[in-house]
């Protein structure tokens, strides 16, 4: 139970953070999100939760104050578990109860039921935030919440990208150096290692134009500029736009979510960029997509999305593995490395076909990195990506141990140097790509290194396969929780009759595929449709949006 001193502190501070009337926060795809003025009570309580989780696990926990791709007036919170991944799903109901506790007495009860005290050691809760103006006041609420729990201390780690905070939590718990500088150093060292291993050198490849990055007017652009200084990229020219310092608004007409959903040129980009390699980060830099501005006379882009990033990573890793595993002495390899690819229902059908043709095992999970990450961690090399650009590559501990040992063995013998290089490349990839969560900055560096290794332009990469035309829509409904889905969100089970209606509509289209699901970050139903032409995909998405509106709607079809 709580000690007397804690109770009275809670009673005196809780009244400063009342739960707004009618506000029912709900733990969604990636934590809580809402209009920022509603959130002080939620952040205060998530401070408490972070501290309780740190006590329970006797490890460092992270709290990230961000609403990622949502508009600037929103904010939210993501909670980072000791491994660096998202909060363990079995704590989500507790997070909901805590966030919705109506009175201070209820809060005390919930805390008393959960509190654990082990050892004298203080446990740390690292609190990071993105660049939103509401961040500092929500940080104060979070720190007060953490301070209520005896044995826990709040550490303000300042403005960071979400993946930087995840990385720090993971590194802290592995007892390795965990400052922001260490993150940048690990990325730049492993990137340079990959570049040095490019056959013939990677610096002066003809036709390798500059990379231009759209920072979504968020935290990622500035961080990328810091890294650029450290990297001393010689051959690679990197330009960052929409860093937020020029007065643009966070996520407004810019950023990975906008570019991927609207498939149009973000603000700050235009005819001067025709044909060159461009990339967009989202507001907290945990996702990224690439794109090409195809012509002067249109605002449309050619999108290179998370599925194609996944495909590029998979090709490279598979190639390095097969070099490494080739039989040189007739003995064969002594490790059966299981590679798995994880996608969601949003993955373009053409990408899934392509990955299967490469001989890869592909599985689907519901939306949300917490689901994809969990699945990917079951493989020796698990590559996961959402089409929206959120993903990473996970390496299992046993495989990494084997790889280190293999590398030692290869360095001592007079074997094929390419085999040794393959081991070194895989080790570098495991250090470059964030092992805690999807990370736009480390992901971009890996893309850049691989493109150079393959001597591929963005056009060559984009031509790996042709996306089926697709369309995404949002529909505002009375209560989005009325939609319940199954089979990795590909099927609606509630309300009754809706899935049958969707099936009947989809059957009218060649290569038609369509699903709907409630968003866990916005108050909308999302509709995704694919068909053999863009017009058909648009019509299918529209018809299904109308169905959603008919079954659940406000009437009048408020879709966008
Ligand atoms: C979050 C999650 C992603 C998810 C996205 C959209 O991204 O981390 O896994 O794809 O929300 O989720 P929903 O469709 O449920 O709104 P972010 O970048 O906003 O944190």
Boltz pocket constraint, residues with backbone or C-beta under 6 A from the ligand:
constraints:
  - pocket:
      binder: B
      contacts: [[A, 29], [A, 30], [A, 67], [A, 68], [A, 69], [A, 70], [A, 282], [A, 286], [A, 287], [A, 367], [A, 368], [A, 369], [A, 370], [A, 386], [A, 388], [A, 390], [A, 518], [A, 519], [A, 520], [A, 521], [A, 522], [A, 526]]
      max_distance: 6.0
